[in-house]
């Protein structure tokens, strides 16, 4: 019974002190208790505020809430990636950062839908059927409306596959095979489409907040992740940034809206891409700025047949375990007009400007 279960829990000796997020904090919900099993299926849909409120209602739900909180701290990626990406915090009591996870760019959603997260129960099957079409964004079509195809290779090789090309003289722009190509998912030219394969963790810092760290040695050139989130129009991006600025002025708030500009071959125009990972995104939202350029290189990567490129991160050099991952958000120019809107930079690099790059600076 539920009573006997809790009595047994209370009689047990207090556990050893362990770091937050360790697997030993996980509480196993007894399969024979119907009430707890139902709660374990429903509570993973709640946000932290709702979960905290429910945990105050009774001892049983407090136990389930604690278990869900621990499970959430063990994997920021919610099983959407090939590996688990844990949260680690020795600074304060915050166990994890809450947001809706997406492995790739998606259309803007308002408000974002709920997402199941934080239980040992069987993961809802429809969560595993995320549409692969989302990975390729807006597709190019021919005059008949059919999606334009990429290569027809059975096995893609450099010099033969038309997708295996970098833009002339621009290493920061590249192509990969896409959904319209003849090759399969095991193609060697689909590296960024296979998800995260290097060990990472999200670490809490007293000044910066949450940061992304390497949890293993990452060799130069290895793919880290792409910057995933909601694709916004420029008008919507500016509206959201205005809201985020107001929130930042009244409370501790950090946004993750990134603006990418791809300069077109004519040199007279550029394609502006607004990716907002504040509410919906992936672990790239935790990558901080570094004034010295950081240890990551950014590549605008377009899959064959896709209109919009994706921003992907690769190791610019060998990155050691326990090293923070960072890149440059852009250039900084502070003057009298924008000095009040500037954000302080905490990168601590030898060439730190003291100001974070943003549209205002």
GURO-936965 format. One record per atom (N, C-alpha, C): x negated, z, y. Coordinates in pm, whole numbers, padded with zeros to 5 digits, always signed. Each point is the difference from the previous one (the first is absolute). Layout:
% GURO-936965
XZY/...
% end
This chain:
% GURO-936965
-00084+00000-00120/+00084+00000+00120/-00087+00000+00124/+00064-00027+00115/-00075+00000+00125/-00055+00138+00031/+00082+00105-00024/-00043+00136+00030/-00122+00040-00082/+00007-00025-00129/-00113+00038-00086/-00126-00077+00037/+00017-00122+00043/-00116-00082+00040/-00070+00061+00121/+00081+00042+00101/-00061+00058+00119/-00058+00138-00026/+00068+00077-00087/-00055+00131-00036/-00137-00015-00064/-00011-00102-00085/-00129-00026-00065/-00105-00041+00103/+00041-00083+00099/-00091-00042+00106/-00050+00120+00080/+00092+00095+00027/-00036+00115+00081/-00091+00097-00074/+00016+00009-00134/-00082+00090-00079/-00143-00048-00014/-00021-00130+00015/-00134-00055-00016/-00091+00047+00111/-00127+00013-00032/-00099+00043+00099/-00012-00103+00110/-00032+00043+00123/-00017-00096+00111/-00108-00101-00033/+00020-00127+00032/-00099-00103-00033/-00124+00014+00087/-00110-00061-00046/-00122-00001+00079/+00022-00080+00128/-00079+00032+00100/+00009-00075+00126/-00062-00136-00019/+00073-00105+00032/-00050-00136-00019/+00025-00080+00126/-00071-00112+00012/+00021-00088+00115/+00138-00061-00005/+00059-00021+00118/+00130-00066+00006/-00011-00139-00060/+00100-00038-00081/+00002-00135-00053/-00060-00012-00138/-00057+00108-00057/-00056-00010-00134/+00113-00007-00101/-00028-00067-00112/+00103-00020-00102/+00055+00131-00054/-00077+00108+00007/+00043+00129-00052/+00118+00057+00079/+00027-00053+00120/+00113+00046+00080/+00133-00058-00049/-00005-00100-00089/+00121-00065-00046/+00079+00094-00089/+00129+00010+00027/+00089+00085-00079/+00084-00088-00091/+00003+00030-00128/+00077-00078-00096/+00144+00051-00001/+00095-00088+00028/+00141+00036-00001/+00050+00001-00144/+00056+00110-00049/+00047+00003-00139/+00107-00103-00026/-00018-00080-00105/+00093-00109-00031/+00138+00050-00039/+00012+00127-00042/+00129+00053-00046/+00089+00045+00115/-00054+00010+00121/+00077+00049+00113/+00060-00117+00077/+00131-00021-00017/+00068-00116+00057/-00003+00002+00152/+00020+00119+00059/+00002+00011+00146/-00135-00040+00060/-00108+00049-00060/-00132-00033+00052/-00034-00147-00022/+00044-00054-00113/-00029-00141-00027/+00074-00089+00099/+00124+00035+00034/+00076-00079+00099/-00066+00010+00138/-00043+00121+00035/-00068+00019+00128/-00129-00080+00006/-00069-00009-00114/-00126-00072-00006/+00022-00151+00014/+00121-00046-00023/+00032-00143+00018/+00045-00031+00142/+00061+00099+00067/+00057-00021+00132/-00098+00032+00113/-00070+00112-00012/-00085+00048+00109/-00116-00093+00036/-00055-00082-00092/-00107-00093+00040/+00042-00102+00105/+00130-00015+00025/+00047-00094+00103/+00000+00063+00140/-00024+00130+00010/+00009+00069+00128/-00130-00008+00079/+00012+00005+00133/-00119+00007+00084/-00046+00146+00008/-00117+00029+00057/-00052+00136+00000/+00092+00103+00065/+00066-00037+00112/+00090+00093+00067/+00120+00035-00088/+00058-00101-00064/+00113+00022-00090/-00042+00081-00122/-00118-00030-00053/-00050+00071-00117/-00023+00148+00033/-00055+00026+00118/-00024+00138+00042/+00131+00077+00014/+00103-00067+00054/+00131+00065+00017/+00062+00033-00136/-00008-00094-00093/+00056+00021-00134/-00073+00113-00072/-00130+00008+00021/-00080+00102-00071/+00038+00142+00039/+00067+00015+00116/+00040+00132+00047/+00133+00047-00058/+00069-00089-00072/+00136+00033-00047/+00001+00091-00122/-00095-00019-00092/-00005+00085-00119/-00137-00010-00065/-00028+00093-00091/-00131+00008-00062/-00028-00122-00086/+00104-00049-00067/-00018-00115-00089/-00043-00124+00078/+00070-00028+00111/-00032-00119+00080/-00134+00017+00073/-00035+00126+00030/-00132+00025+00059/-00110-00040-00097/+00022+00029-00129/-00097-00036-00103/-00015-00151-00012/+00116-00070-00003/-00003-00147-00011/-00066-00061+00123/+00031+00052+00119/-00059-00052+00123/-00151+00017+00001/-00047+00114-00051/-00144+00024-00006/-00067-00100-00093/+00065-00029-00111/-00055-00097-00095/-00006-00140+00061/+00105-00039+00073/+00004-00131+00064/-00109-00011+00107/-00017+00105+00080/-00103+00002+00103/-00138-00020-00062/-00025+00069-00112/-00129-00012-00067/-00021-00141-00053/+00102-00058-00062/-00012-00136-00052/-00026-00100+00112/+00065+00020+00115/-00022-00091+00113/-00144+00007+00048/-00058+00119-00002/-00139+00015+00047/-00100-00064-00096/+00043-00029-00122/-00091-00057-00100/-00011-00151+00008/+00094-00068+00067/-00008-00146+00010/+00075-00052+00122/-00077-00035+00102/+00059-00056+00123/+00066-00135-00026/-00046-00070-00107/+00048-00136-00027/+00125-00003-00087/+00048+00114-00046/+00127+00008-00075/+00004-00090-00122/-00114-00024-00063/-00012-00084-00120/+00017-00149+00029/+00003-00041+00128/+00007-00141+00033/-00135-00069-00017/-00109+00077-00001/-00134-00057-00015/-00052+00023-00142/-00114-00062-00031/-00058+00011-00133/-00055+00139-00028/-00035+00075+00104/-00059+00133-00016/+00072+00099+00091/-00016+00128-00031/+00059+00103+00086/-00093+00025+00119/+00059+00031+00114/-00076+00027+00123/+00047+00136+00053/-00072+00107-00031/+00046+00135+00033/-00023+00038+00145/+00078+00098+00045/-00024+00066+00129/-00088+00122-00025/-00094+00026+00092/-00085+00118-00007/+00000+00068+00137/+00035+00129+00003/+00010+00070+00127/-00052+00143-00012/-00109+00027+00068/-00054+00136+00008/+00004+00051+00144/+00079-00070+00084/+00007+00032+00144/+00123+00083+00034/+00118-00045-00051/+00125+00071+00029/+00091-00007-00122/+00127+00033+00020/+00093+00009-00113/+00075-00129-00030/-00026-00106+00073/+00069-00128-00022/-00048-00063-00129/+00090-00016-00095/-00041-00048-00132/-00014-00152-00008/+00078-00071+00080/-00003-00146-00005/+00060-00057+00128/-00020-00130+00021/+00062-00071+00112/+00116-00081-00055/+00115+00009+00065/+00118-00068-00052/+00023-00134+00069/+00016-00104-00078/+00035-00133+00049/+00052-00079-00119/+00063-00112+00025/+00049-00087-00108/-00112-00096-00037/-00029-00012-00130/-00115-00080-00044/+00040-00144-00032/-00083-00093+00048/+00011-00141-00038/-00140-00054-00024/-00023-00074-00108/-00134-00054-00026/-00034-00121+00086/+00100-00057+00068/-00026-00120+00079/+00095-00008+00119/-00018-00101+00083/+00082-00016+00119/+00147-00025-00038/+00091+00059+00078/+00143-00019-00023/+00069-00021+00135/+00120-00059+00000/+00075-00014+00126/+00035+00138+00055/+00019+00008+00131/+00033+00127+00064/+00129+00057-00056/+00003+00131-00017/+00118+00068-00053/+00039+00113+00095/+00127+00008+00035/+00043+00105+00092/+00138+00052-00042/+00010+00125-00044/-00112+00090-00031/-00057-00034-00138/-00119+00052-00032/-00057-00028-00132/+00082+00064-00111/+00009-00068-00113/+00076+00053-00112/-00075+00117-00064/+00071+00083-00073/-00064+00113-00068/-00085-00050-00116/-00097+00081-00038/-00089-00038-00110/-00023+00120-00092/+00014-00023-00127/-00020+00104-00102/-00148+00036-00006/-00031+00131+00006/-00140+00042+00000/-00013+00147-00037/-00075+00026-00108/-00040+00137-00028/+00062+00068-00118/+00014-00068-00114/+00057+00065-00117/-00063-00054-00128/+00001+00085-00104/-00047-00046-00131/+00107-00079-00073/+00121+00004+00051/+00110-00073-00064/-00029-00149-00001/+00069-00071-00084/-00019-00144-00012/+00027-00068+00134/-00095-00079+00044/+00012-00072+00126/+00113-00102-00009/+00091-00005+00099/+00108-00099-00002/-00055-00141-00021/+00055-00072-00096/-00057-00129-00040/-00001-00103+00111/+00100+00003+00090/+00006-00103+00104/-00113+00015+00101/-00064+00118+00005/-00112+00016+00092/-00122-00079-00045/-00004-00035-00130/-00112-00077-00053/+00020-00150+00016/+00116-00041+00048/+00029-00143+00012/-00009-00046+00145/-00101+00052+00072/-00019-00042+00139/-00027-00150+00002/+00073-00071+00081/-00010-00146+00002/-00140-00047+00037/-00058-00083-00085/-00132-00055+00029/+00005-00095+00120/+00119-00050+00032/+00009-00090+00114/-00040+00069+00130/+00024+00132+00005/-00038+00074+00119/-00148-00003+00026/-00080-00013-00107/-00145-00001+00015/-00047-00122+00076/+00075-00105-00002/-00044-00124+00063/+00068-00023+00135/+00088+00091+00040/+00061-00009+00133/+00084-00125+00017/-00006-00056+00121/+00076-00121+00033/-00072-00121-00058/+00072-00080-00079/-00063-00113-00068/+00021-00131+00076/-00097-00089-00012/+00012-00135+00056/+00080-00087-00096/+00085-00086+00056/+00080-00089-00084/-00016-00143+00050/+00030-00095-00089/-00008-00140+00041/+00133-00043+00062/+00016-00131+00027/+00121-00050+00067/+00126+00021-00082/-00015+00008-00132/+00117+00020-00085/+00035+00148-00017/-00081+00086+00058/+00027+00143-00010/-00068+00067-00117/-00076-00078-00079/-00070+00058-00114/-00130+00065+00046/-00035+00112-00065/-00124+00070+00035/-00119-00089-00026/-00090-00008+00097/-00120-00083-00016/-00092+00063-00104/-00047-00084-00091/-00082+00048-00110/-00145+00011+00042/-00073+00082-00073/-00143+00013+00021/-00075-00086-00100/-00099+00059-00063/-00081-00075-00096/+00075-00018-00132/-00048-00093-00079/+00058-00025-00132/-00100+00036-00110/-00097+00085+00035/-00106+00037-00095/+00055+00089-00111/-00055-00020-00119/+00025+00096-00108/-00098+00115+00011/-00121-00032+00048/-00103+00101+00024/-00072-00039+00129/+00016+00082+00103/-00054-00033+00132/-00150+00021+00005/-00072-00101+00051/-00145+00008+00015/-00038-00052+00138/-00100+00064+00060/-00046-00041+00132/-00053-00143-00006/+00039-00080+00095/-00041-00140+00003/+00106-00091-00058/+00094+00057-00075/+00107-00079-00061/+00138+00044+00049/+00017+00130+00020/+00130+00053+00043/+00011-00008+00151/+00108-00062+00049/+00015-00017+00145/+00035+00132+00070/+00040+00101-00078/+00030+00130+00061/-00127+00081+00025/-00107-00032-00071/-00124+00077+00011/-00084-00049+00116/+00052+00016+00121/-00075-00045+00117/+00011+00101+00112/-00109+00021+00071/+00000+00078+00122/+00014-00097+00117/+00060+00048+00106/+00007-00083+00120/-00142-00027+00049/-00025-00121+00038/-00136-00041+00037/-00061+00094+00104/-00111+00061-00038/-00074+00086+00091/+00066+00132+00033/+00109+00035-00073/+00071+00126+00030/+00020+00078-00129/-00091+00093-00029/+00007+00077-00122/+00114+00103+00002/+00056+00025+00120/+00106+00099+00008/+00137-00060-00031/+00005-00128-00036/+00125-00064-00039/-00020-00066-00136/+00090+00024-00095/-00017-00053-00135/+00135-00035-00061/-00004-00072-00109/+00121-00040-00073/-00005+00052-00143/+00117+00027-00054/+00013+00034-00142/+00111-00086-00060/+00000-00010-00132/+00109-00069-00067/+00129+00078+00025/+00112-00071+00001/+00128+00063+00030/+00104-00024-00106/+00123+00032+00033/+00110-00009-00097/+00030-00143-00041/-00041-00098+00083/+00028-00139-00033/-00112-00068-00077/-00104+00076-00036/-00114-00057-00072/+00025-00006-00150/-00074-00087-00067/+00016-00016-00144/-00068+00108-00081/-00097+00070+00059/-00073+00104-00072/+00086+00125-00015/-00038+00087-00092/+00076+00121-00027/-00051+00121+00078/+00059+00115-00029/-00036+00122+00072/-00140+00049-00032/-00059-00049-00109/-00136+00042-00035/-00106-00088+00066/+00041-00089+00090/-00093-00088+00070/-00100+00082+00080/-00125-00043-00002/-00106+00073+00071/+00014-00012+00152/+00086-00092+00046/+00021-00016+00144/+00129+00068+00046/+00032+00111-00066/+00115+00082+00040/-00041+00147+00007/-00121+00024+00045/-00057+00136-00001/+00088+00099+00074/+00046-00035+00119/+00075+00096+00081/+00143+00017-00048/+00046-00087-00090/+00137+00008-00049/+00012+00091-00122/-00112+00048-00049/+00001+00083-00122/+00004+00149+00031/+00009+00032+00127/+00013+00140+00038/-00133+00071+00015/+00008+00128+00027/-00119+00083+00022/-00066+00035-00132/-00131-00017-00007/-00071+00026-00126/-00120+00094+00020/-00020+00051+00121/-00111+00092+00027/+00056+00140+00026/-00076+00101-00038/+00044+00138+00018/+00004+00041+00145/+00116+00047+00046/+00020+00042+00139/+00074+00133+00002/-00008+00071+00111/+00077+00121+00020/+00029+00017+00149/+00107+00071+00032/+00040+00024+00138/-00035+00145+00033/-00089+00019+00097/-00055+00132+00031/+00043+00044+00140/+00036+00126+00012/+00042+00056+00129/-00121+00045+00079/-00007-00043+00126/-00108+00038+00091/+00059+00077+00117/-00073+00101+00047/+00052+00086+00105/+00026-00075+00130/-00084-00098+00033/+00015-00075+00125/+00078-00130-00018/-00028-00072-00108/+00058-00134-00018/+00135+00000-00071/+00031+00107-00071/+00118-00002-00083/-00035-00057-00137/+00088-00082-00057/-00026-00059-00131/-00098-00117+00012/-00095-00007-00093/-00101-00106-00002/-00011-00056-00142/-00042-00124-00012/-00021-00060-00132/-00147+00008-00037/-00027+00053-00119/-00137+00019-00048/-00023-00075-00131/-00124-00037-00024/-00039-00056-00130/-00011+00114-00099/+00050-00021-00120/-00008+00101-00106/-00097-00046-00110/-00073-00106+00029/-00100-00054-00093/-00094-00089+00081/-00107-00046-00063/-00088-00097+00065/+00073-00134+00007/+00007-00058+00120/+00063-00131+00020/-00109-00097+00043/-00018-00105-00076/-00107-00095+00029/+00039-00095+00113/-00101-00047+00071/+00022-00093+00111/+00080-00122-00047/+00101-00037+00076/+00082-00117-00032/+00122+00030-00084/+00012+00122-00054/+00117+00033-00081/+00125+00010+00086/+00111-00045-00055/+00129+00008+00069/+00047+00145+00000/+00047+00046+00117/+00051+00137+00011/+00154-00002-00005/+00061-00061+00100/+00145-00007+00007/+00039-00094+00113/+00127-00032+00010/+00047-00075+00116/+00078+00094+00091/+00021-00040+00123/+00079+00081+00093/+00146-00040-00016/+00076+00086-00067/+00139-00031-00030/+00093+00079+00090/+00115-00059+00028/+00099+00067+00083/+00111-00094+00038/+00075+00036+00102/+00111-00083+00047/-00052-00107+00096/+00044-00123-00020/-00034-00110+00091/+00101-00001+00115/-00050+00014+00122/+00086+00008+00117/-00020-00118+00093/+00104-00033+00075/-00016-00093+00111/-00078+00073+00110/-00055-00074+00093/-00075+00063+00109/+00089+00089+00085/+00123-00043+00025/+00094+00083+00079/+00028+00131-00072/+00026-00007-00131/+00029+00120-00076/-00121+00091-00007/-00119-00060-00012/-00123+00079-00006/-00020+00078+00129/+00027-00063+00114/-00016+00067+00129/+00104+00110+00019/+00121-00022-00049/+00103+00103+00008/-00040+00121-00083/-00047-00026-00120/-00040+00112-00087/-00119+00075+00058/-00097-00074+00054/-00118+00066+00056/+00038+00089+00117/+00098-00043+00077/+00049+00082+00111/+00061+00130-00052/+00074-00010-00110/+00059+00120-00063/-00110+00090-00053/-00100-00060-00066/-00110+00078-00056/-00079+00071+00110/-00019-00066+00113/-00073+00060+00112/+00074+00124+00052/+00133-00009+00007/+00079+00114+00047/-00007+00116-00099/+00005-00034-00130/-00009+00104-00102/-00137+00069+00005/-00104-00080+00023/-00136+00055+00006/-00017+00094+00119/+00072-00027+00107/-00014+00082+00121/+00069+00135-00013/+00093+00014-00096/+00075+00124-00013/-00030+00077-00129/-00067-00064-00097/-00028+00066-00127/-00120-00065-00067/-00044+00061-00108/-00111-00055-00077/+00052-00119-00080/-00034-00119+00044/+00054-00121-00063/-00107-00109+00000/-00013-00068-00112/-00097-00110-00010/+00071-00123-00053/-00012-00110+00071/+00062-00126-00044/-00104-00083-00074/+00048-00103-00069/-00091-00088-00075/+00043-00145+00019/+00023-00037+00127/+00041-00136+00033/-00125-00080+00036/-00027-00101-00080/-00121-00081+00018/+00037-00141+00045/-00066-00048+00104/+00022-00136+00050/-00121-00086-00038/+00027-00109-00072/-00106-00092-00043/+00022-00134+00069/-00106-00055+00054/+00009-00131+00066/-00088-00100-00073/+00061-00107-00049/-00074-00108-00067/-00010-00117+00099/-00120-00031+00045/-00019-00109+00095/+00014-00134-00072/+00086-00084+00053/+00029-00129-00062/-00112-00100+00028/-00013-00104-00085/-00110-00096+00014/-00012-00064+00138/+00113-00015+00070/-00005-00063+00133/-00079+00084+00100/-00006+00131-00027/-00068+00090+00092/+00083+00036+00121/+00119-00058+00011/+00086+00024+00116/+00112+00100-00027/+00012+00043-00124/+00109+00091-00036/-00043+00085-00119/+00076+00106-00023/-00027+00083-00117/+00131+00045-00061/-00005+00030-00129/+00115+00049-00073/-00007+00153+00000/+00100+00065+00057/+00002+00146+00007/+00084+00054-00115/-00059+00092-00075/+00068+00062-00114/+00005+00150+00025/+00121+00057-00002/+00020+00142+00024/+00038+00068-00131/-00086+00089-00050/+00024+00068-00126/+00014+00150+00028/+00117+00055-00026/+00024+00141+00028/+00006+00078-00131/-00099+00086-00022/-00006+00083-00121/+00037+00145+00032/+00062+00024+00114/+00035+00136+00039/+00104+00059-00094/+00108-00073-00026/+00107+00049-00087/-00012-00055-00141/-00040-00128-00009/-00012-00067-00129/-00137-00066-00006/-00080+00033-00099/-00134-00057-00007/-00070+00039-00130/-00131-00016-00001/-00079+00041-00117/-00114+00089+00046/-00098+00025-00086/-00105+00096+00033/-00092-00050+00112/+00007-00128+00036/-00081-00051+00111/+00037+00067+00132/+00119+00057+00008/+00044+00069+00122/-00087+00121+00031/-00079+00046-00098/-00087+00116+00020/-00143-00038+00038/-00029-00130+00012/-00136-00042+00036/-00018+00016+00151/-00099+00079+00039/-00023+00030+00141/-00096-00099+00066/+00001+00004+00131/-00088-00085+00081/-00141+00059+00008/-00099-00088+00010/-00137+00043+00029/-00058-00094+00104/-00056+00057+00105/-00054-00081+00110/-00122-00082-00042/-00066+00040-00109/-00117-00076-00047/+00038-00111-00098/+00128-00026-00016/+00047-00106-00089/+00040+00048-00137/-00043+00121-00038/+00038+00057-00128/-00069-00065-00118/+00048+00033-00119/-00060-00052-00124/+00090-00100-00072/+00105-00045+00069/+00090-00100-00058/-00002-00128+00083/+00007-00113-00068/+00017-00128+00070/+00144-00045-00018/+00055-00063+00103/+00139-00047-00006/+00002-00151-00019/+00089-00045-00086/+00015-00143-00028/+00148-00037+00012/+00030-00100+00080/+00135-00055+00003/+00013-00096-00118/+00083+00035-00094/+00007-00075-00125/+00140-00060-00017/+00004-00130-00017/+00127-00070-00016/+00012-00053-00142/+00109+00034-00067/+00026-00056-00133/+00058-00139+00017/-00038-00091-00088/+00046-00139+00010/+00152-00007+00006/+00050-00073+00099/+00144-00015+00017/+00062+00103+00092/-00078+00103+00041/+00053+00105+00087/-00029-00032+00146/+00095+00027+00086/-00018-00026+00143/-00087+00106+00066/+00026+00126-00033/-00070+00110+00065/-00116+00052-00085/-00113+00028+00062/-00112+00058-00073/+00019+00150-00021/-00080+00058-00086/-00001+00145-00023/-00135+00055+00043/-00001+00120+00055/-00125+00063+00040/-00052+00082-00118/-00117-00040-00051/-00056+00066-00118/-00134+00065+00034/-00028+00111-00067/-00124+00075+00023/-00094-00014-00119/-00127-00025+00031/-00105-00007-00101/-00115+00092+00044/-00077+00046-00097/-00114+00086+00032/-00108-00082+00071/-00037+00039+00122/-00102-00072+00076/-00140+00031-00052/-00012+00109-00071/-00127+00042-00062/+00034+00090-00117/-00100+00046-00073/+00027+00099-00105/+00055+00127+00064/+00110+00049-00053/+00064+00120+00052/-00006+00107-00109/-00052+00116+00035/-00019+00106-00099/+00124+00088-00010/+00016+00067-00115/+00109+00094-00019/-00006+00108+00108/+00115+00048+00043/+00014+00101+00106/-00029-00054+00139/-00008-00134+00015/-00024-00060+00131/+00132-00053+00056/+00027+00029+00127/+00124-00046+00061/-00004-00151+00023/+00114-00065-00022/+00012-00144+00024/+00049-00020+00143/-00059-00097+00070/+00040-00025+00138/-00030-00144+00039/+00063-00046+00108/-00029-00132+00056/+00027+00007+00150/-00033-00105+00070/+00023-00002+00145/+00140-00053+00029/+00079+00076+00077/+00134-00044+00038/-00005-00110+00106/-00116-00017+00066/-00012-00100+00105/-00088+00051+00114/-00005-00077+00108/-00082+00037+00115/+00077+00097+00092/-00076+00076+00078/+00058+00097+00092/-00036-00035+00143/+00099+00002+00088/-00025-00023+00143/+00091+00096+00078/-00058+00108+00051/+00078+00100+00073/-00023-00015+00149/+00109-00007+00077/-00010-00005+00146/+00099+00098+00061/+00011-00001+00130/+00086+00097+00068/+00146-00012-00039/+00046-00123-00034/+00141-00023-00029/+00040+00056-00136/-00090-00008-00097/+00039+00042-00135/-00064+00131-00044/-00071+00067+00089/-00072+00122-00039/+00095+00108-00051/+00121+00010+00058/+00094+00104-00041/+00056-00025-00140/+00003-00126-00044/+00059-00035-00129/-00101-00005-00114/-00124+00030+00029/-00102-00015-00102/+00011+00107-00108/-00046-00035-00122/-00002+00092-00113/-00145+00039-00027/-00025+00127-00022/-00136+00047-00025/-00047-00043-00139/-00125-00043-00006/-00061-00042-00127/-00081+00117-00056/+00011+00023-00131/-00072+00109-00066/-00092-00052-00110/-00047-00125+00015/-00080-00060-00108/-00137+00065-00014/-00051+00061+00106/-00129+00070-00002/-00119-00091-00031/+00017-00130+00018/-00115-00089-00020/-00093+00011+00120/-00123-00044-00014/-00099+00013+00106/+00035-00083+00123/+00086-00101-00020/+00038-00086+00113/+00148+00016+00037/+00057+00117-00029/+00143+00023+00025/+00032-00012+00148/+00106-00077+00032/+00044-00018+00139/+00089+00114+00047/+00049+00079-00095/+00088+00111+00036/+00144-00041+00014/+00030-00130-00016/+00134-00052+00016/+00036-00093-00114/+00121+00015-00054/+00046-00090-00106/+00049-00133+00059/-00033-00112-00065/+00054-00128+00047/+00152-00005-00019/+00070-00052+00098/+00143-00026-00010/+00036-00103+00105/+00125-00043+00003/+00039-00104+00096/-00020+00045+00144/+00012+00130+00024/-00016+00052+00136/-00146+00007+00044/-00092-00001-00099/-00142+00017+00035/-00083-00120-00045/
% end
